[in-house]
Amino acid sequence: MSGRVESRNGGRRVLLAHGGGGELMHRLIRDHLVPPLDNELLAPLSDGAVLPDPKGRLVITTDSYVVTPLEFPGGDIGRLAVVGTVNDLAVMGAAPVALSLGLILEEGLPLTVLDRVMASIGATAEEAGVPVVTGDTKVIERRRVEEGGNRLAADGLFINTAGLGRLRPGVRLGTDRVKPGDAILVNGPLAEHGLAVLSVRDGLEFESALRSDAAPLNSLIDRVLDTGADVKFLRDATRGGLANVLVDISESREVSIEVDERQVPVAPATRHAADLLGLDPLTVANEGKVVCVVCSESVSVALAAFRDHPLGRQAVCIGCVTGAQPPLVELRTRAGGRRIVQRPYGEELPRIC
């Protein structure tokens, strides 16, 4: 990047001119955005991508990402964007076919940061086995935002993704299939993403190392569905955590759910951080955890499939659906008591996804 305008501004940051549609924008796309995503569907750089006929029912999803900070232990906003969209397709029972990528860059964003995020997007898309086939880039003026009475610089990079998937034949997932007697499974330790992001914010660093669990779950979910286990419902436990998913099931199906706290997987470092902050691990966001409801006869088959995959080694059955009324989610505590599990009232940890 050697243009005169860039040289006057330090040469290594995003400029408003990068979004102007001219030579600088061409260079930004050519030198920084396309190389990490290189594939034949993206190569024409047209206004859209022409995809092969997927031959089946289609699933589409979209999401936007505004995480602070942009990079955190175990991931960054780019990995998060790919993972979040792929996982939303996977829990619908769809095989991801293609992703779109919309970037909103703030002037002043270091190009080295952009390069790392783009490399992460490319690597995560390859890990998930799904290409980024089209996209858009906008550059906005540097802004300052009010937060907690203080004036803080905005984050510098926001991402919107959309994902297209092909629904697996014969798969029917939904809360309408959940009934008393079904089992609740999760594929591993909870609350790691939200607390890892929080751990690198100013003044909230912890001695213990926390890492985000952000990971594409499509191959894990495929493995479970391939067994023929009677999987009735899948949901990735993102904002609101496990609690949000379980309350959604309970309310929509008018059933109760009983969870055994002794079976809920939470790593010691994560539990320590949550205790220090007064947070309930059940309500903290995850980006690599899926909640799976299966009929009781399929528990052993589903757990074996989970545990045979690197992202499911610590999978466990945490509870079951019951017919108790009124419909509630109850946690049987380690001490032998019971407490009602509720959704968090608001956003306990803002800007984590």
C-alpha positions as CSV (number, residue, x, y, z in Angstrom):
1,M,0.0,0.0,0.0
2,S,2.1,2.9,-1.2
3,G,-0.4,5.6,-2.3
4,R,0.5,9.2,-1.4
5,V,-2.7,9.6,0.7
6,E,-1.7,6.5,2.7
7,S,1.8,7.7,3.2
8,R,0.6,11.0,4.7
9,N,-1.4,8.9,7.2
10,G,1.2,6.5,8.4
11,G,0.6,4.0,5.5
12,R,-0.9,1.2,7.5
13,R,-4.3,2.2,8.6
14,V,-7.8,2.2,7.0
15,L,-8.7,5.5,5.4
16,L,-12.1,6.9,4.4
17,A,-10.7,6.8,0.8
18,H,-10.5,3.0,1.1
19,G,-14.3,3.0,0.9
20,G,-14.6,5.4,-2.0
21,G,-14.8,2.9,-4.8
22,G,-11.5,4.1,-6.4
23,E,-7.9,2.8,-6.6
24,L,-7.4,2.7,-2.9
25,M,-10.5,0.5,-2.4
26,H,-9.4,-1.7,-5.3
27,R,-6.0,-2.2,-3.5
28,L,-7.7,-2.9,-0.1
29,I,-9.8,-5.6,-1.7
30,R,-7.0,-7.0,-3.8
31,D,-4.2,-7.0,-1.2
32,H,-6.1,-7.5,2.1
33,L,-9.5,-9.0,1.7
34,V,-9.5,-11.5,-1.2
35,P,-6.2,-13.4,-0.6
36,P,-7.3,-15.1,2.7
37,L,-10.6,-16.1,1.1
38,D,-9.4,-17.2,-2.3
39,N,-11.8,-19.6,-4.1
40,E,-13.3,-19.9,-7.6
41,L,-16.8,-18.7,-6.6
42,L,-15.4,-15.5,-5.1
43,A,-12.8,-14.9,-7.8
44,P,-15.1,-13.0,-10.3
45,L,-15.7,-10.3,-7.6
46,S,-19.1,-9.7,-9.1
47,D,-22.1,-8.2,-7.3
48,G,-23.2,-11.7,-6.3
49,A,-22.1,-15.3,-6.5
50,V,-23.5,-17.9,-8.8
51,L,-23.8,-21.2,-6.8
52,P,-24.3,-24.7,-8.1
53,D,-27.8,-26.1,-7.6
54,P,-27.9,-27.4,-4.0
55,K,-30.6,-30.0,-4.8
56,G,-32.6,-29.8,-1.6
57,R,-34.4,-27.5,0.7
58,L,-32.4,-24.4,1.6
59,V,-31.8,-22.8,5.0
60,I,-30.6,-19.2,5.2
61,T,-29.4,-17.2,8.2
62,T,-27.7,-13.9,8.9
63,D,-26.0,-12.3,11.9
64,S,-23.9,-9.2,12.9
65,Y,-20.9,-9.1,15.1
66,V,-19.7,-6.2,17.3
67,V,-17.4,-7.9,19.8
68,T,-15.1,-5.9,22.1
69,P,-12.1,-6.3,21.9
70,L,-11.7,-7.5,18.3
71,E,-9.2,-10.1,19.3
72,F,-9.4,-12.3,22.4
73,P,-7.9,-15.5,23.8
74,G,-9.0,-18.3,21.5
75,G,-10.4,-16.2,18.7
76,D,-11.3,-12.9,17.2
77,I,-14.3,-11.2,15.5
78,G,-13.5,-12.9,12.2
79,R,-13.5,-16.4,13.7
80,L,-16.6,-15.6,15.6
81,A,-18.5,-14.4,12.5
82,V,-17.8,-17.6,10.6
83,V,-18.5,-19.9,13.5
84,G,-21.7,-18.1,14.5
85,T,-23.2,-18.4,11.0
86,V,-22.0,-22.0,10.4
87,N,-23.4,-23.1,13.7
88,D,-26.8,-21.4,13.2
89,L,-27.1,-23.5,10.0
90,A,-25.8,-26.7,11.6
91,V,-28.3,-26.6,14.4
92,M,-31.1,-26.3,11.8
93,G,-29.9,-29.6,10.4
94,A,-28.4,-28.0,7.4
95,A,-25.0,-28.5,5.7
96,P,-23.4,-25.1,5.1
97,V,-23.0,-24.3,1.4
98,A,-21.7,-20.7,1.2
99,L,-21.2,-17.6,3.3
100,S,-21.3,-13.9,2.5
101,L,-19.2,-11.4,4.3
102,G,-20.0,-7.7,5.0
103,L,-17.3,-5.6,6.5
104,I,-17.8,-2.1,8.1
105,L,-14.3,-0.6,8.7
106,E,-13.7,2.5,10.8
107,E,-11.0,4.8,9.5
108,G,-7.9,4.4,11.5
109,L,-8.2,0.7,11.9
110,P,-4.6,-0.7,11.6
111,L,-4.3,-2.8,8.4
112,T,-2.3,-5.3,10.5
113,V,-5.4,-6.0,12.6
114,L,-7.5,-6.2,9.5
115,D,-5.0,-8.7,8.0
116,R,-5.1,-10.9,11.1
117,V,-8.9,-10.9,11.1
118,M,-9.1,-11.7,7.4
119,A,-6.6,-14.6,7.9
120,S,-8.7,-15.9,10.7
121,I,-11.9,-15.7,8.6
122,G,-10.2,-17.6,5.8
123,A,-8.8,-20.3,8.2
124,T,-12.1,-20.8,10.0
125,A,-14.0,-21.0,6.8
126,E,-11.6,-23.7,5.6
127,E,-11.9,-25.5,8.9
128,A,-15.7,-25.5,8.6
129,G,-15.5,-26.5,4.9
130,V,-17.6,-23.6,3.6
131,P,-16.4,-20.9,1.2
132,V,-17.0,-17.2,1.5
133,V,-18.4,-16.4,-2.0
134,T,-19.4,-12.8,-1.9
135,G,-19.2,-9.7,0.2
136,D,-19.2,-6.0,0.7
137,T,-16.9,-3.4,2.3
138,K,-17.8,0.0,3.7
139,V,-15.5,2.5,5.5
140,I,-17.0,4.9,8.1
141,E,-15.7,8.0,9.8
142,R,-14.0,7.4,13.2
143,R,-16.6,7.9,15.9
144,R,-16.7,8.1,19.6
145,V,-19.5,6.5,21.6
146,E,-21.0,7.0,25.1
147,E,-20.6,4.0,27.4
148,G,-21.1,4.2,31.1
149,G,-20.7,7.9,31.2
150,N,-17.3,7.7,29.5
151,R,-16.4,8.6,25.9
152,L,-14.7,5.7,24.3
153,A,-13.4,5.1,20.7
154,A,-15.6,2.7,18.7
155,D,-14.3,-0.7,17.9
156,G,-13.1,-0.2,14.4
157,L,-14.5,-3.3,12.7
158,F,-18.0,-4.7,12.5
159,I,-19.0,-7.8,10.5
160,N,-22.2,-9.1,9.0
161,T,-22.4,-12.6,7.6
162,A,-25.1,-14.5,5.9
163,G,-25.1,-18.3,5.4
164,L,-26.8,-20.6,3.0
165,G,-27.2,-24.3,3.8
166,R,-28.8,-27.4,2.4
167,L,-31.2,-29.2,4.8
168,R,-30.3,-32.8,5.4
169,P,-32.9,-35.2,4.1
170,G,-35.1,-36.8,6.8
171,V,-34.0,-34.4,9.6
172,R,-36.8,-32.8,11.5
173,L,-35.7,-30.6,14.4
174,G,-37.8,-28.4,16.6
175,T,-39.3,-27.8,20.1
176,D,-42.6,-29.3,18.8
177,R,-40.9,-32.7,19.0
178,V,-39.7,-32.4,22.6
179,K,-41.7,-34.4,25.2
180,P,-41.3,-35.6,28.8
181,G,-38.7,-38.3,29.1
182,D,-36.3,-36.8,26.6
183,A,-32.7,-36.2,27.6
184,I,-30.6,-33.0,27.5
185,L,-27.0,-33.2,26.3
186,V,-24.2,-30.7,25.9
187,N,-20.9,-31.3,24.1
188,G,-18.6,-29.8,26.7
189,P,-17.7,-27.1,29.3
190,L,-19.8,-23.9,29.4
191,A,-19.3,-20.2,29.7
192,E,-15.8,-20.1,28.2
193,H,-16.4,-17.6,25.4
194,G,-18.1,-14.9,27.4
195,L,-15.6,-15.0,30.2
196,A,-12.6,-15.2,27.9
197,V,-13.7,-12.0,26.1
198,L,-14.3,-10.3,29.4
199,S,-10.9,-11.4,30.7
200,V,-9.0,-9.1,28.3
201,R,-11.1,-6.0,28.8
202,D,-9.5,-3.2,30.8
203,G,-9.4,-3.9,34.5
204,L,-11.0,-7.3,34.3
205,E,-8.0,-9.6,33.6
206,F,-7.8,-12.8,35.6
207,E,-4.8,-14.8,36.7
208,S,-6.1,-18.0,35.2
209,A,-5.9,-18.5,31.4
210,L,-9.4,-18.4,29.8
211,R,-9.9,-19.2,26.1
212,S,-13.0,-18.8,24.0
213,D,-14.6,-22.1,22.8
214,A,-15.4,-20.6,19.4
215,A,-15.5,-23.4,16.9
216,P,-17.6,-24.6,13.9
217,L,-19.9,-27.3,15.1
218,N,-21.1,-28.6,11.7
219,S,-18.9,-31.7,11.5
220,L,-19.7,-32.6,15.1
221,I,-23.5,-32.3,14.5
222,D,-23.2,-34.3,11.3
223,R,-21.5,-37.1,13.2
224,V,-24.4,-37.3,15.7
225,L,-27.1,-37.1,13.0
226,D,-25.3,-39.7,10.9
227,T,-25.8,-42.3,13.7
228,G,-29.6,-42.3,13.2
229,A,-30.1,-41.2,16.9
230,D,-33.5,-39.7,17.4
231,V,-32.3,-36.1,17.8
232,K,-35.3,-33.8,18.3
233,F,-33.8,-30.4,18.9
234,L,-30.5,-28.6,18.5
235,R,-29.5,-25.1,19.5
236,D,-26.1,-23.4,20.0
237,A,-26.0,-21.8,23.4
238,T,-24.8,-18.3,22.5
239,R,-26.2,-15.1,24.1
240,G,-28.1,-16.0,27.3
241,G,-26.1,-19.2,27.5
242,L,-27.6,-22.6,28.4
243,A,-30.3,-21.0,30.5
244,N,-31.7,-19.1,27.6
245,V,-32.0,-22.3,25.5
246,L,-33.6,-24.4,28.2
247,V,-36.1,-21.7,29.1
248,D,-37.0,-21.4,25.4
249,I,-37.7,-25.1,25.2
250,S,-39.8,-25.1,28.4
251,E,-41.9,-22.1,27.5
252,S,-42.5,-23.0,23.9
253,R,-43.4,-26.7,24.6
254,E,-45.0,-26.1,28.1
255,V,-42.8,-28.7,29.7
256,S,-40.5,-28.7,32.6
257,I,-36.7,-29.4,32.5
258,E,-34.7,-30.7,35.4
259,V,-30.9,-30.2,35.3
260,D,-28.4,-31.8,37.7
261,E,-25.8,-29.2,38.6
262,R,-23.2,-32.0,39.3
263,Q,-23.4,-33.0,35.6
264,V,-23.2,-29.5,34.2
265,P,-19.6,-29.1,32.8
266,V,-17.8,-25.9,33.8
267,A,-14.0,-25.8,33.9
268,P,-12.4,-24.8,37.2
269,A,-10.9,-21.6,35.8
270,T,-14.2,-20.6,34.3
271,R,-16.1,-21.2,37.5
272,H,-13.5,-19.2,39.5
273,A,-13.9,-16.2,37.1
274,A,-17.7,-16.4,37.2
275,D,-17.7,-16.6,41.0
276,L,-15.4,-13.5,41.2
277,L,-17.8,-11.6,38.9
278,G,-21.0,-12.8,40.5
279,L,-22.1,-14.4,37.2
280,D,-24.0,-17.6,36.6
281,P,-22.1,-19.9,34.1
282,L,-25.5,-21.1,32.9
283,T,-26.3,-17.6,31.5
284,V,-22.9,-16.8,29.9
285,A,-22.5,-17.0,26.1
286,N,-20.8,-19.9,24.4
287,E,-19.6,-20.1,20.8
288,G,-18.8,-23.8,20.5
289,K,-21.4,-25.5,22.5
290,V,-24.6,-27.2,21.3
291,V,-27.6,-28.2,23.4
292,C,-29.1,-31.5,22.1
293,V,-32.4,-33.0,23.0
294,V,-32.7,-36.7,22.2
295,C,-35.2,-39.4,23.1
296,S,-34.0,-41.5,26.1
297,E,-33.3,-44.5,24.0
298,S,-30.8,-42.6,21.9
299,V,-28.7,-41.1,24.7
300,S,-25.8,-43.6,24.6
301,V,-25.6,-43.5,20.8
302,A,-25.6,-39.7,20.7
303,L,-23.1,-39.4,23.5
304,A,-20.7,-41.9,21.9
305,A,-20.9,-39.9,18.6
306,F,-20.2,-36.7,20.5
307,R,-17.3,-38.1,22.3
308,D,-15.8,-39.5,19.1
309,H,-15.2,-36.0,17.9
310,P,-12.6,-33.5,19.1
311,L,-15.3,-30.9,20.0
312,G,-17.4,-33.4,21.9
313,R,-14.8,-35.3,24.1
314,Q,-16.5,-34.0,27.3
315,A,-20.1,-34.4,26.2
316,V,-22.5,-35.3,29.0
317,C,-26.2,-35.7,29.7
318,I,-27.1,-32.9,32.1
319,G,-30.8,-33.5,32.7
320,C,-34.2,-34.4,31.3
321,V,-37.6,-33.1,30.2
322,T,-40.4,-33.8,32.6
323,G,-44.2,-33.3,32.6
324,A,-44.2,-31.3,35.9
325,Q,-46.5,-28.2,35.9
326,P,-46.2,-25.3,35.8
327,P,-43.5,-25.5,33.2
328,L,-40.1,-24.5,34.8
329,V,-36.4,-25.1,34.4
330,E,-35.1,-26.4,37.7
331,L,-31.5,-26.9,38.8
332,R,-30.8,-29.6,41.3
333,T,-27.9,-28.1,43.2
334,R,-24.8,-29.8,44.6
335,A,-26.1,-29.1,48.1
336,G,-29.3,-31.1,47.4
337,G,-31.6,-28.1,47.0
338,R,-33.4,-26.7,43.9
339,R,-33.5,-23.4,42.2
340,I,-35.4,-22.1,39.2
341,V,-33.2,-21.3,36.2
342,Q,-34.2,-18.1,34.4
343,R,-33.0,-16.1,31.4
344,P,-30.7,-13.2,32.3
345,Y,-32.8,-10.0,32.5
346,G,-30.6,-8.1,30.2
347,E,-27.2,-8.4,28.6
348,E,-24.9,-9.2,31.5
349,L,-21.8,-9.2,29.4
350,P,-22.3,-6.6,26.5
351,R,-20.5,-6.8,23.2
352,I,-19.2,-10.4,23.4
353,C,-20.5,-11.6,20.0
